[in-house]
Amino acid sequence: MPQHRKNEMEGAPRGFVSAPAASSEAVPPVRPNPETRRHSRRDRQGNILFDADKFFWAMLALALLLSGFDIYRRLRVEWGHRIVAIAVEYRDLVLLSRQSGEPADVIFSKMRNRGAEGITVSELTGKDLAAGFLPVAYGSLATFKPVLNFALSIPLDRAAILIDNDEPILQPASDYLRTRMKDIVTLTTSEGTLIVLPTGTDELADSGVLPDFAALNFAESVGTVSLYRPSPAPGVDGMRTAASLRWLKSRYPSISCVIPAGQIVSGYPELGPVIGALNELDIPVAQAEFVRQIGISELYSGMMPRVLPLHSLVRDELISRRMSRAQVIERMVRAVHERSIRILLLRPYELYSVGKLEPFLHDMQEIRDALNSRGYDAGWPEAMPMFKASVGAALGIAIAFLATLWSYSRRYFDSMSAEMSSTEALAVFTCSVVLGLAAWRLPFIARMMGGFATAFIAAEASIWALDRYEKPFHGLVAGLLIVLAGGAAIAAFYGTTAAMLRLAPFSGVKLTLLLPPALILLNDLNQRIHPESAIDIMARPPLWGELLLVGALAVGAVVLTVRSDNASFVPGWEIGFRDMLERILWVRPRTKEFLVGYPCLIVYYIVERRGWAARYREALRLGASMAFASAVNSFCHFHTLLPLTVMRVVNGWCLGIAVGFAALMFIDFVGTPIWKGAKGLFD
């Protein structure tokens, strides 16, 4: 239970607002002291009395126990699927072969020794065909009019492909185009076979026309996996897309994965036939990080769990962040280790300048060695099994939620007695069971509970830590244990296959960061932990110090919300600092925990004990809540390995305490003299 101090400004017990006495003999009521234990074990109604603190911890322990099966199952899935494939672009292989003078198959053999397990095969667009990526001639029908020895009734603006009659790809190209597109016209000329497509060259400039047969044949010859990249095309619906995939798989068995290309998924909006064909052929879909295509969510949902997370680094990001080769390597390794990526698509970036082959092979080896040292094996990964949360996990998170909600409510409504009745305990437990069963059967209830459960778990962890300023170590440990127990319950119930693949977004991520400070502020104003109530504050003119604090907190809240899960708003120097912590601590703690939250908590302890700055302690309490909100939020990142999440939270706790003690030293030797000199400005 929280320890209450005397209110410095009012002379009344904390949490009590005195009223004018009716007579000199009137004695203001005193709120029950939560540290006082009753000797009687039954109340006047005959109900058995429980120790309220012990009941709270028993509820958290029960929540953790009920979540145990789902936590164990998730750990088995995480540690049982540790095969990672490195893939390369076929066109990059061709480029490296030209630059180095070595055959492409020899280069790929060297890459395979360093962990490469597949090549990407693009569906070539009209621009690619015009550029000569296949041994065909491509253009409008008017371009080929000189080779025609007869008149045509076909519009001359339609796109056409001219292929020599003795070219090996003539037959597969003709068969594929007839399968994929309607109204194909084939003409035999003196120069070869002319295939007239149903639309013009402008419409096909960025649309998929033909597979890269050279890449497919290369993959078959070296015995590696093909990651096919189908592109949308005008007039190609879901049925024709599915038929073309079936044709390709029957002709090229090496196709083992599909990476949708273009701004729209091929076949959209009729993705049912495409999903059916891929499931029938047992071809998974690669889930490229940070890629947003029209129809991609529907495709992933229909293919689940045949989804393999993939990570690559685009050229624009590489240049804008001024990334070095070492940073690229760390980026790839972290993608696997922290976000459960199972396919890494590597490219010889401009960082290599001339002579790209040897540096590229060296970096590939560095990535492979780093992954091996972390327990990952080379090979072609399998999709994770499909699983949902059990009823035990549903009961676990419901118990953790209502335990923290009950504790907060008792404190808020000034009923923090040392004991509680058996009736109250039974009511809390019964409501937990009912809520858990409802959340297990009704997704809407589960989503709503998730957002508020994380917020109340973080708020209770914060308050338990803050109100034990007389015993700081007890407060720090209590807050951490509440986070770990509540976070484990969250991870058990919401960490399903869909969530781990980021296909079922968790509703509580933003709420976890924003609601705990609001809950703490409401509690502090209502209980007069802050020396004034909300009405008192609004009734007087604001102080300059308060205005500065409000502005700083508002800016901090905006930055916190914008930066959450959005790396584009993180400056380069901070990225470098994060990388350094990653190397030192193995798992980097979150910045808002060890640089803001826990230092605020440590400073609050000393400021509270010394009776300093009564009006401004609330800012430290709100700042401290960021540590626990961020720690609980880490458990909501279900694509991260659960042991890494626990390690991240503990690292943030330890490093934050160390930074907090450094801040105390600064306060004693620098801040205290400054505060004494400027105190009058803020009172």
C-alpha positions in Angstrom: 0.0 0.0 0.0 1.2 3.5 -0.6 2.9 5.3 2.3 1.3 8.7 3.0 3.2 11.8 4.0 2.0 15.0 5.6 0.8 17.6 3.2 3.4 20.3 3.3 1.2 23.1 2.2 -2.1 22.2 4.0 -0.9 20.7 7.2 -3.3 17.8 6.7 -2.7 14.1 6.0 -2.1 13.3 2.3 -5.3 12.7 0.6 -7.4 14.7 3.0 -8.9 18.1 2.3 -9.8 19.9 5.6 -13.0 21.9 5.9 -13.6 24.8 8.3 -14.3 23.5 11.8 -17.8 24.1 13.1 -16.4 24.5 16.6 -13.1 24.6 18.4 -13.7 21.0 19.5 -14.3 19.7 15.9 -11.7 17.3 14.9 -11.2 16.6 11.2 -11.6 13.0 10.2 -8.5 11.0 9.5 -8.3 8.6 6.6 -7.4 5.0 7.6 -3.7 4.5 7.5 -2.9 1.7 4.9 0.1 0.6 6.9 -2.0 -0.2 10.0 -3.1 -3.8 10.3 -6.3 -4.8 12.1 -6.1 -7.6 14.6 -9.6 -8.9 13.8 -9.9 -11.3 10.8 -13.7 -10.7 10.4 -15.8 -7.6 9.9 -19.1 -6.8 11.6 -21.0 -8.7 8.9 -19.0 -11.8 9.6 -17.0 -11.6 6.3 -13.5 -12.9 6.4 -10.9 -10.2 6.0 -7.9 -10.5 3.6 -4.7 -8.6 3.5 -5.4 -6.3 0.5 -1.7 -6.2 -0.6 -1.4 -10.0 -0.5 -4.7 -10.4 -2.4 -3.4 -8.0 -5.2 -0.2 -10.0 -5.5 -2.0 -13.3 -5.4 -4.2 -12.1 -8.3 -1.1 -11.2 -10.4 0.5 -14.6 -9.5 -2.7 -16.4 -10.6 -2.8 -14.4 -13.8 0.8 -15.4 -14.5 0.0 -19.1 -13.7 -3.0 -19.2 -16.0 -1.0 -17.6 -18.8 1.8 -20.2 -18.4 0.6 -22.6 -21.1 0.3 -20.0 -23.8 3.7 -18.5 -22.8 5.3 -21.9 -23.1 3.7 -22.5 -26.5 4.8 -19.1 -27.8 8.4 -19.8 -26.6 8.4 -23.1 -28.4 7.2 -21.4 -31.6 9.8 -18.7 -31.3 12.7 -20.9 -30.6 11.6 -23.7 -32.9 11.5 -21.5 -36.0 15.1 -20.1 -36.2 15.9 -20.8 -39.8 16.7 -17.6 -41.8 17.2 -17.4 -45.5 19.3 -14.8 -47.4 18.0 -13.9 -50.8 19.5 -11.9 -53.7 18.1 -10.3 -56.8 18.8 -12.1 -60.0 19.6 -8.9 -61.8 22.2 -8.0 -59.1 23.8 -11.4 -59.9 24.0 -10.5 -63.5 25.5 -7.1 -62.6 28.1 -8.6 -60.3 29.0 -11.1 -63.0 29.6 -8.4 -65.6 31.7 -6.4 -63.2 33.8 -9.2 -61.9 34.0 -11.4 -65.0 33.0 -14.5 -63.1 30.0 -16.6 -64.2 26.8 -16.0 -62.3 26.6 -19.6 -61.1 30.1 -19.4 -59.6 29.2 -16.2 -57.8 26.0 -17.7 -56.4 27.9 -20.7 -55.2 30.1 -18.4 -53.2 27.0 -16.7 -51.9 25.4 -20.0 -50.9 28.4 -20.8 -48.8 27.6 -17.6 -46.9 24.0 -18.4 -46.3 22.2 -17.4 -49.6 19.2 -19.6 -50.1 17.2 -18.1 -53.0 16.9 -15.5 -55.7 14.1 -13.1 -56.6 12.5 -13.5 -60.0 10.6 -10.4 -61.3 7.7 -10.4 -63.6 9.1 -8.1 -66.2 7.3 -4.9 -67.2 7.0 -3.3 -70.6 10.0 -1.0 -69.7 12.0 -4.1 -68.7 11.3 -5.8 -72.0 12.1 -2.7 -74.0 15.4 -2.5 -72.1 16.4 -5.9 -73.3 16.0 -8.0 -70.2 14.8 -10.9 -72.4 15.9 -11.9 -75.9 12.7 -10.4 -77.5 11.8 -7.2 -79.3 9.0 -5.2 -77.6 7.0 -2.2 -78.8 3.8 -1.0 -80.4 2.4 -3.0 -83.3 3.3 0.0 -85.5 6.9 -0.6 -84.7 6.8 -4.0 -86.3 4.7 -3.0 -89.3 7.7 -3.4 -91.7 8.0 -7.1 -90.9 4.3 -7.7 -91.7 3.6 -8.9 -95.2 -0.2 -8.7 -94.8 -2.7 -6.2 -93.7 -4.1 -6.2 -90.2 -7.4 -5.0 -88.7 -5.8 -4.7 -85.3 -5.1 -1.2 -84.0 -1.4 -0.4 -84.4 -1.1 1.1 -80.9 -1.4 -2.3 -79.2 1.7 -3.7 -77.6 3.5 -6.5 -79.3 6.4 -8.9 -78.7 8.5 -10.3 -81.5 10.4 -13.6 -80.7 12.7 -15.5 -83.0 11.2 -18.9 -84.0 14.2 -20.7 -82.8 14.3 -18.9 -79.4 13.8 -21.4 -76.4 11.5 -19.0 -74.6 9.0 -18.7 -77.5 6.8 -21.6 -76.4 6.7 -20.8 -72.6 6.2 -17.1 -73.4 3.2 -17.8 -75.7 1.7 -20.3 -73.2 2.1 -17.9 -70.3 0.6 -14.9 -72.1 -2.4 -17.0 -73.3 -3.0 -18.1 -69.7 -2.5 -14.6 -68.2 -4.2 -12.3 -70.8 -7.2 -12.6 -73.0 -7.5 -11.6 -76.7 -3.9 -12.6 -77.4 -3.2 -12.6 -81.2 -0.2 -14.7 -82.5 1.1 -13.9 -86.0 3.8 -15.7 -87.9 6.1 -13.4 -89.9 9.4 -13.7 -91.8 11.3 -12.3 -88.8 9.7 -14.6 -86.2 6.5 -15.0 -84.1 4.7 -11.8 -83.3 2.5 -11.9 -80.1 0.1 -9.0 -80.0 -1.1 -8.0 -76.5 -4.6 -6.8 -75.7 -3.5 -3.3 -74.6 -1.1 -0.5 -75.5 2.5 0.1 -74.5 1.7 3.0 -72.2 -0.6 0.9 -70.1 2.0 -1.9 -69.9 5.0 0.3 -69.1 4.9 -0.5 -65.4 2.7 -3.6 -65.6 3.8 -7.2 -65.5 4.0 -8.8 -68.9 6.4 -11.8 -68.9 8.3 -13.6 -66.1 12.0 -13.3 -66.1 12.6 -16.7 -67.8 16.3 -16.3 -67.6 16.1 -16.0 -63.8 13.7 -18.9 -63.5 16.0 -21.1 -65.6 19.0 -20.1 -63.6 17.3 -21.0 -60.3 16.4 -24.4 -61.7 20.0 -25.0 -62.9 21.7 -24.2 -59.6 19.0 -25.8 -57.5 17.9 -22.9 -55.4 14.6 -21.4 -54.3 12.8 -18.8 -56.5 10.9 -15.9 -54.9 8.5 -14.9 -57.6 7.4 -11.2 -57.8 4.1 -11.0 -59.8 3.0 -7.5 -60.9 -0.5 -6.3 -61.7 -1.5 -5.7 -65.3 -4.6 -4.2 -67.0 -7.4 -6.7 -67.6 -5.7 -9.5 -65.5 -8.2 -10.5 -62.9 -7.9 -12.9 -60.0 -8.8 -15.9 -62.0 -6.1 -15.3 -64.6 -3.5 -14.4 -62.0 -4.2 -17.7 -60.2 -4.1 -19.6 -63.5 -0.7 -18.0 -64.4 0.7 -19.0 -61.0 -0.4 -22.6 -61.4 1.2 -22.7 -64.9 4.5 -21.3 -63.6 4.7 -23.7 -60.6 4.0 -26.7 -62.9 6.8 -25.5 -65.2 9.3 -24.2 -62.6 9.0 -26.2 -59.3 11.7 -24.0 -57.7 9.1 -21.2 -57.1 8.7 -21.5 -53.3 7.5 -18.0 -52.4 5.6 -15.0 -53.8 6.5 -11.4 -53.2 3.7 -9.1 -54.6 5.2 -6.3 -56.6 3.7 -3.0 -57.7 1.4 -0.6 -56.0 -1.6 -3.0 -56.3 -1.5 -6.7 -55.6 -1.9 -8.7 -58.8 -5.5 -9.9 -59.2 -7.0 -7.3 -56.8 -9.8 -7.0 -55.9 -10.6 -10.7 -56.7 -8.0 -12.2 -54.5 -9.9 -15.3 -53.6 -8.7 -17.3 -56.6 -5.1 -16.1 -56.0 -5.2 -17.1 -52.3 -6.8 -20.5 -53.3 -4.1 -21.2 -55.8 -1.2 -20.3 -53.5 -2.7 -22.4 -50.7 -3.2 -25.3 -53.1 0.4 -25.1 -54.3 1.7 -24.6 -50.8 3.5 -21.4 -51.8 3.8 -18.9 -48.9 3.7 -15.1 -49.3 6.6 -12.9 -48.2 5.6 -10.1 -45.9 7.9 -7.2 -46.9 8.4 -4.8 -44.0 7.1 -1.2 -44.3 5.6 -1.9 -47.7 2.0 -0.7 -48.2 0.2 -2.0 -51.3 -3.5 -2.0 -52.1 -4.9 -5.4 -51.3 -1.9 -6.7 -49.4 -3.7 -7.0 -46.0 -6.4 -9.1 -47.6 -3.8 -11.3 -49.2 -1.9 -11.8 -45.9 -5.1 -12.5 -44.0 -6.2 -15.1 -46.5 -2.7 -16.7 -46.6 -2.2 -16.9 -42.9 -0.2 -18.7 -41.5 1.7 -19.1 -44.8 3.4 -15.7 -44.4 7.2 -15.2 -44.2 8.4 -11.8 -42.9 11.0 -10.3 -45.2 13.3 -7.3 -44.7 15.2 -5.3 -47.3 16.8 -1.9 -47.3 15.7 0.6 -50.0 18.2 2.9 -51.6 16.5 6.1 -50.5 16.6 5.2 -46.8 20.3 4.2 -47.1 21.2 7.6 -48.5 18.9 9.7 -46.3 20.3 8.1 -43.1 23.9 8.1 -44.4 24.3 4.5 -43.4 27.6 2.8 -43.4 28.2 -0.9 -44.3 28.5 -1.7 -40.6 25.1 -0.1 -39.9 23.6 -2.1 -42.8 24.9 -5.3 -41.3 23.5 -4.4 -37.8 20.2 -3.4 -39.4 19.8 -6.8 -41.0 20.8 -8.7 -37.9 18.4 -6.7 -35.7 15.6 -7.3 -38.1 16.0 -11.0 -37.6 16.7 -11.0 -33.9 14.2 -8.3 -32.8 11.4 -8.5 -35.3 11.3 -12.2 -36.2 12.3 -11.6 -39.9 12.9 -14.9 -41.7 14.0 -13.7 -45.2 16.7 -11.0 -45.7 16.9 -9.6 -49.2 20.4 -8.2 -49.7 21.6 -6.0 -52.5 25.1 -4.6 -53.4 24.3 -1.0 -52.5 26.1 2.1 -53.8 28.2 2.0 -50.7 30.4 -0.6 -52.4 31.3 1.7 -55.3 33.4 -0.2 -57.9 34.4 -3.8 -57.2 31.2 -4.7 -55.5 31.5 -8.5 -55.4 34.1 -8.9 -52.6 32.6 -6.3 -50.2 29.2 -7.8 -50.8 30.4 -11.3 -50.1 32.2 -10.1 -47.0 29.1 -8.3 -45.6 27.0 -11.4 -46.3 29.4 -13.5 -44.3 29.3 -11.0 -41.5 25.5 -11.2 -41.4 25.6 -15.0 -41.5 28.2 -15.2 -38.7 26.2 -12.7 -36.5 23.0 -14.7 -37.0 24.8 -18.0 -36.2 26.2 -16.6 -33.0 22.6 -15.8 -32.0 21.4 -19.3 -32.7 19.9 -18.9 -36.2 20.6 -21.5 -38.9 20.8 -21.0 -42.7 18.1 -22.7 -44.8 14.7 -22.1 -46.2 12.3 -21.1 -43.3 8.9 -22.7 -42.6 5.8 -20.7 -41.7 4.9 -20.7 -38.1 2.0 -22.8 -37.0 -1.5 -21.3 -36.5 -2.6 -20.9 -32.9 -5.0 -18.8 -30.9 -5.1 -17.9 -27.2 -6.5 -20.5 -24.8 -9.2 -19.8 -22.2 -6.5 -19.8 -19.5 -4.7 -16.9 -21.1 -8.0 -15.1 -21.4 -8.7 -15.5 -17.7 -5.1 -14.5 -17.0 -5.3 -11.1 -18.7 -8.8 -10.5 -17.3 -7.5 -11.1 -13.8 -4.5 -8.9 -14.3 -6.7 -6.2 -15.6 -9.3 -6.2 -12.9 -6.7 -6.6 -10.2 -5.0 -3.4 -11.3 -8.3 -1.6 -12.0 -9.6 -2.6 -8.5 -6.4 -1.4 -6.8 -6.6 1.9 -8.7 -10.3 2.4 -7.9 -9.8 1.7 -4.1 -7.0 4.3 -4.0 -8.9 6.8 -6.1 -12.1 6.6 -4.0 -10.2 6.8 -0.8 -10.8 3.2 0.4 -7.2 2.0 0.8 -7.7 0.2 4.0 -5.2 -2.5 4.9 -7.8 -5.3 4.6 -10.6 -6.3 2.4 -13.6 -8.5 2.9 -14.2 -11.9 1.4 -17.2 -10.5 -0.4 -15.1 -7.9 -2.1 -12.5 -10.4 -3.0 -15.1 -12.8 -4.4 -16.7 -10.0 -6.5 -13.3 -9.1 -8.0 -12.5 -12.7 -8.8 -16.0 -13.5 -10.3 -15.9 -10.4 -12.5 -12.5 -11.4 -13.7 -13.7 -14.9 -14.7 -16.8 -13.4 -16.5 -14.7 -10.9 -18.3 -12.1 -13.5 -19.3 -14.7 -15.8 -20.8 -16.3 -13.0 -22.6 -13.0 -11.9 -24.1 -12.2 -15.4 -25.1 -15.4 -15.7 -27.1 -16.0 -12.1 -28.3 -13.1 -10.4 -30.2 -14.7 -6.9 -29.6 -14.4 -7.4 -25.8 -10.9 -8.7 -26.2 -9.8 -5.6 -28.2 -11.4 -3.2 -25.7 -9.9 -5.0 -22.7 -6.5 -5.0 -24.3 -6.3 -1.2 -24.6 -7.4 -0.5 -21.0 -5.6 -3.5 -19.4 -2.2 -2.3 -20.6 -2.9 1.3 -19.3 -4.0 0.2 -15.8 -1.1 -2.2 -15.5 1.3 0.5 -16.3 -0.5 3.0 -14.1 -0.5 0.7 -11.1 3.1 -0.2 -11.6 3.9 3.5 -11.6 1.9 4.3 -8.4 3.3 1.4 -6.5 6.8 2.6 -7.3 6.1 6.3 -6.7 4.3 6.0 -3.4 7.1 4.0 -1.8 9.5 6.8 -1.7 10.5 5.9 1.9 11.6 2.5 0.7 12.8 3.1 -2.8 14.1 -0.3 -3.4 10.8 -1.9 -2.6 9.1 0.6 -4.9 11.4 -0.1 -7.8 11.1 -3.9 -7.5 7.3 -3.8 -7.0 6.9 -1.7 -10.1 9.1 -4.0 -12.2 7.2 -7.1 -11.0 3.8 -5.7 -11.8 5.1 -4.9 -15.3 6.6 -8.3 -15.8 3.5 -10.2 -14.6 1.0 -8.0 -16.5 3.2 -7.9 -19.6 3.4 -11.7 -19.6 -0.4 -12.0 -19.4 -0.7 -9.5 -22.3 1.8 -11.5 -24.4 0.1 -14.8 -23.6 -3.4 -13.8 -24.7 -2.7 -11.3 -27.5 0.5 -12.9 -28.9 -1.2 -15.2 -31.4 0.0 -16.1 -34.8 -1.8 -13.2 -36.4 -0.4 -10.8 -33.9 3.2 -12.2 -34.3 2.8 -11.7 -38.0 1.5 -8.1 -37.4 -1.8 -9.1 -39.2 -3.9 -8.4 -36.1 -3.0 -4.9 -34.8 -3.1 -4.5 -31.1 -5.5 -1.7 -30.0 -3.6 -0.7 -26.8 -0.2 0.5 -28.1 -1.0 4.2 -28.1 -3.3 4.0 -25.2 -0.6 2.3 -23.1 1.6 5.4 -23.6 -1.0 8.1 -23.1 -3.5 6.9 -20.6 -1.2 6.0 -17.6 0.0 9.6 -17.1 -3.7 10.8 -17.2 -4.7 8.2 -14.6 -1.9 9.2 -12.3 -2.7 12.9 -12.7 -6.4 12.2 -11.9 -5.5 10.2 -8.8 -3.0 12.7 -7.6 -5.4 15.6 -7.9 -8.2 13.7 -6.3 -6.1 12.4 -3.4 -4.3 15.7 -3.0 -0.9 14.2 -3.5 -0.4 17.3 -5.5 -1.0 20.1 -2.9 -3.9 21.6 -4.8 -7.0 20.2 -6.4 -8.0 20.8 -10.0 -10.5 23.4 -8.9 -7.9 25.2 -6.8 -5.5 25.3 -9.7 -8.1 26.7 -12.1 -9.2 29.3 -9.6 -5.9 31.1 -9.4 -3.6 32.6 -12.0 -1.0 30.2 -13.4 2.6 30.3 -12.3 5.4 30.7 -14.9 6.9 27.4 -13.8 3.6 25.6 -14.3 3.2 27.1 -17.8 6.7 25.9 -18.7 6.0 22.4 -17.4 2.6 22.2 -19.2 4.3 23.2 -22.4 7.1 20.7 -21.9 4.7 17.9 -21.1 2.5 18.7 -24.1 5.5 18.7 -26.5 6.8 15.5 -24.9 3.4 13.8 -25.3 3.3 14.7 -29.0 6.8 13.6 -29.6 6.2 10.3 -27.7 3.1 9.5 -29.8 4.6 10.5 -33.1 7.9 8.6 -32.6 6.2 5.4 -31.4 6.9 2.8 -34.1 8.0 5.5 -36.5 11.7 5.4 -37.2 11.5 8.3 -39.7 11.2 10.8 -36.8 14.3 9.5 -35.0 17.4 11.7 -35.6 20.7 10.1 -36.9 22.7 10.8 -33.7 20.1 8.9 -31.7 20.2 6.0 -34.1 24.0 5.8 -33.6 23.5 5.9 -29.8 21.0 3.1 -30.0 23.4 1.0 -32.1 26.1 1.5 -29.4 23.8 0.3 -26.7 22.8 -2.6 -28.8 26.4 -3.7 -29.0 27.1 -3.2 -25.3 23.9 -4.6 -23.8 22.9 -7.2 -26.4 19.3 -5.9 -26.3 18.8 -2.1 -26.4 16.5 -0.7 -23.7 14.0 1.9 -24.8 15.2 5.5 -24.6 12.1 6.9 -22.8 12.7 4.4 -20.0 16.3 4.8 -19.1 16.8 8.5 -20.0 13.4 9.9 -18.9 11.2 7.6 -16.8 13.4 5.9 -14.3 15.6 9.0 -13.7 12.4 11.0 -12.9 11.4 8.3 -10.5 14.8 8.3 -8.7 14.8 12.1 -8.6 11.2 12.1 -7.3 12.3 9.9 -4.4 14.9 12.4 -3.1 12.7 15.5 -3.8 9.8 14.0 -1.9 11.9 12.9 1.0 13.6 16.3 1.3 10.3 18.2 0.9 11.4 20.2 -2.1 9.2 21.8 -4.8 5.8 20.6 -3.7 4.0 22.3 -6.6 6.3 20.7 -9.2 6.7 17.1 -8.0 3.8 16.1 -10.2 5.9 16.6 -13.3 8.3 14.0 -11.9 5.5 11.6 -11.2 4.2 11.9 -14.7 7.6 11.6 -16.1 8.2 8.4 -14.1 5.0 6.9 -15.5 6.6 6.9 -18.9 9.1 4.2 -17.8 6.4 1.8 -16.8 4.1 2.7 -19.8 7.0 2.1 -22.2 7.9 -1.2 -20.5 4.4 -2.5 -20.7 4.2 -1.3 -24.3 7.3 -3.4 -25.1 5.2 -6.5 -24.4 2.7 -5.4 -27.0 5.3 -5.8 -29.8 4.4 -9.4 -30.4 6.7 -9.9 -33.3 9.7 -9.5 -30.9 10.9 -12.6 -29.2 9.4 -12.7 -25.7 12.8 -13.4 -23.9 14.2 -10.3 -25.7 11.3 -8.2 -24.5 11.9 -9.3 -20.9 15.6 -8.6 -21.3 14.9 -5.1 -22.8 12.6 -4.2 -19.9 15.1 -5.4 -17.3 18.0 -3.6 -19.1 15.9 -0.4 -19.1 15.2 -0.7 -15.4 18.9 -1.3 -14.5 20.3 1.4 -16.8 17.5 3.9 -15.8 18.3 3.5 -12.1 22.0 4.1 -12.8 21.2 7.3 -14.8 18.8 8.3 -12.0 21.6 8.1 -9.4 23.8 10.1 -11.8 21.1 12.7 -11.9 21.0 12.8 -8.1 24.7 13.6 -8.0 24.1 16.4 -10.4 21.2 17.8 -8.3 23.3 17.7 -5.1 26.3 19.4 -6.5 24.8 21.7 -9.2 21.1 21.8 -9.1 20.6 22.5 -5.4 22.6 25.8 -5.4 20.7 26.9 -8.5 17.3 26.0 -7.0 18.0 27.9 -3.8 18.9 31.0 -5.8 15.9 30.9 -8.2 13.3 29.5 -5.7 11.4 32.8 -5.5 10.7 32.8 -9.2 8.6 29.6 -9.0 6.7 30.1 -5.7 
